[in-house]
Amino acid sequence: NEIPNLKPLPEALGARDTVSNFNDIRSRLAENSLVASAIVAIPALASSIYRVVDIGWIPPMTVHCILAVLIVVMAILRKRLPYSVRSTVVIAIFFVLGAAALISSGLATNGRALFIAASVLTVLFFGIREGAMVFALSVAFIFATFLLIQNGTIVHNFDVYPLITPLSAWITAAFTLLLLFAAICVPM
C-alpha cells in the first residue's frame, strides 16, 4: 500500500479557495448594498424634501441631495469600480448622513442609527477591527458634537415638536430604517 501524496493542511482544506470565495462574497455584498441603497435613496430623498412643508429647507437636505446623487451614480458605475471604492462609499454615505443629522438636530434624529449602520457595514466589508474603528470614530464624533453644542459653536435654537410630530418626520424616519435595512440586510 502506497501512502497518498498529502498536501499541506491549508491547501488540503482549500484555504486559497476559501479566501477567494470570502472576498467574492464581500464584493457581492458591497455591490448589492450599493444597489439596494441607491434604490431606496430616491424615495428616502423625496421624504426628506417633503419635510420642507413642515420645517423649511435645512442644510441636511442639501447633504441628502448630494449623497443620493452620489449613491445612484456609484450604483450605475459599480461594475467599473473596485471593491474598495464601492464599499468605502457606502460606509462613508451612512457616516456622513449620521454626522449631518447629529450636527443639525442633535439627538432628535436618526444619526446614531446611521453611525451603527456604518460600523456594521465596515465589519461586513473589511472586518471587526476596522468596524470597531468606525464605531470609535462615531462615538468620538458624538462627543465632539456635544462639546461644540455645549460651548455654543453649534446652536440648536429650534422647537423640537415640528421635527418629530408631523407625518413627514415619521415618513422620513421609516425611510431611514428602510435604507438601513436595504444596505445591511437585503444584500445577504
C-alpha positions in Angstrom: 0.0 0.0 0.0 1.3 3.4 -1.0 0.7 6.4 1.1 -1.2 9.0 -0.9 0.6 12.3 -1.7 -0.7 14.5 1.1 -1.0 18.2 0.5 -0.2 20.8 3.2 -3.2 21.2 5.5 -4.2 24.7 4.5 -4.1 23.8 0.8 -5.9 20.5 1.5 -8.7 22.4 3.3 -9.0 24.8 0.3 -7.6 27.8 2.2 -6.8 29.7 -1.0 -10.3 29.0 -2.4 -11.8 30.0 0.9 -10.1 33.4 0.9 -11.0 33.9 -2.7 -14.6 32.9 -2.0 -14.8 35.1 1.1 -13.5 38.1 -0.9 -16.1 37.3 -3.7 -18.8 37.2 -1.1 -17.7 40.6 0.4 -17.6 42.1 -3.1 -21.1 40.9 -3.9 -22.3 42.2 -0.5 -20.8 45.6 -1.3 -22.3 45.7 -4.7 -25.8 44.6 -3.5 -25.7 47.1 -0.7 -24.8 49.8 -3.1 -27.7 48.9 -5.4 -30.2 48.4 -2.7 -29.2 51.7 -1.1 -29.5 53.5 -4.4 -33.0 52.1 -5.0 -34.2 53.3 -1.6 -32.3 56.6 -1.8 -34.8 58.1 -4.2 -37.9 57.7 -2.1 -35.9 58.5 1.0 -34.7 61.7 -0.6 -38.3 62.5 -1.6 -39.4 62.0 2.1 -36.6 64.3 3.3 -37.5 67.0 0.8 -41.2 66.6 1.7 -40.3 67.8 5.2 -39.8 71.3 3.7 -43.6 71.7 4.1 -43.3 71.4 7.9 -39.8 72.7 8.7 -38.5 74.6 5.7 -35.2 73.8 3.9 -32.5 72.9 6.3 -28.8 72.1 5.5 -29.0 68.3 5.9 -31.4 68.3 3.0 -28.6 69.6 0.8 -26.4 66.8 2.1 -29.2 64.3 1.4 -29.5 65.5 -2.2 -25.7 65.3 -2.8 -25.5 61.8 -1.2 -28.5 60.5 -3.1 -27.0 61.5 -6.4 -23.6 60.1 -5.4 -25.0 56.7 -4.4 -27.2 56.4 -7.6 -24.2 57.3 -9.8 -22.0 54.8 -7.9 -24.6 52.1 -8.4 -24.7 52.8 -12.1 -20.9 52.7 -12.3 -20.4 49.8 -9.9 -19.1 47.3 -12.4 -16.3 49.7 -13.2 -15.3 50.5 -9.6 -13.0 48.4 -7.5 -14.3 46.8 -4.3 -12.5 49.2 -2.0 -14.3 52.2 -3.7 -17.8 50.6 -3.7 -17.6 49.5 -0.1 -16.0 52.7 1.3 -18.5 54.9 -0.5 -21.5 53.0 1.1 -19.9 53.3 4.5 -19.0 56.9 4.1 -22.5 57.8 3.0 -24.0 56.3 6.1 -21.4 58.1 8.3 -21.9 61.4 6.6 -25.7 61.1 6.9 -25.3 60.4 10.6 -23.0 63.3 11.1 -25.2 65.7 9.2 -28.2 64.6 11.3 -26.4 64.9 14.6 -25.0 68.4 13.8 -28.3 69.8 12.5 -30.7 68.4 15.1 -28.7 66.7 17.8 -30.3 63.7 19.4 -33.7 64.3 17.9 -32.6 62.5 14.7 -31.7 59.0 13.4 -28.0 60.0 13.4 -26.9 57.4 15.9 -28.6 54.6 13.9 -26.8 55.7 10.8 -23.5 55.5 12.7 -24.3 52.0 13.8 -25.1 51.1 10.1 -21.7 52.5 9.1 -20.0 50.4 11.7 -21.9 47.2 10.8 -21.2 47.7 7.1 -17.5 48.2 7.9 -17.4 44.9 9.8 -19.0 43.1 6.8 -16.8 44.7 4.2 -13.5 45.0 6.0 -13.5 43.1 9.3 -14.1 43.6 13.0 -11.0 45.8 13.7 -12.0 48.3 11.0 -15.6 48.2 12.2 -14.5 48.9 15.7 -12.5 51.9 14.4 -15.6 53.3 12.6 -17.6 52.7 15.8 -15.0 54.5 17.9 -14.9 57.4 15.4 -18.7 57.6 15.6 -18.6 57.8 19.4 -15.9 60.4 19.2 -18.0 62.4 16.7 -21.0 62.2 19.1 -18.9 63.6 22.0 -17.3 66.2 19.8 -20.7 67.4 18.7 -21.8 67.5 22.3 -18.8 69.7 23.2 -19.5 72.0 20.2 -23.1 72.4 21.4 -22.0 73.0 25.0 -19.5 75.7 24.1 -22.0 77.4 21.7 -20.3 76.7 18.4 -23.3 74.6 17.3 -26.6 76.3 18.3 -29.8 74.4 18.2 -32.5 77.0 18.7 -35.5 75.2 17.3 -38.7 73.8 18.7 -38.3 70.0 18.7 -42.0 69.4 18.1 -42.0 70.4 14.4 -39.1 68.0 13.9 -40.7 65.0 15.5 -44.5 65.3 15.2 -45.5 65.9 11.6 -46.3 63.0 9.3 -43.3 64.0 7.1 -41.0 63.3 10.1 -42.5 59.8 10.6 -42.2 59.0 6.9 -38.6 60.1 6.9 -37.9 58.0 10.0 -39.4 55.0 8.3 -37.4 55.5 5.1 -34.2 55.9 7.2 -34.9 52.5 8.7 -35.7 51.1 5.2 -32.4 52.5 3.9 -30.6 50.8 6.8 -32.4 47.5 6.1 -31.7 47.8 2.4 -28.0 48.4 2.9 -27.4 45.8 5.6 -30.0 43.0 5.2 -31.0 42.9 1.6 -27.5 42.1 0.3 -27.4 39.0 2.4 
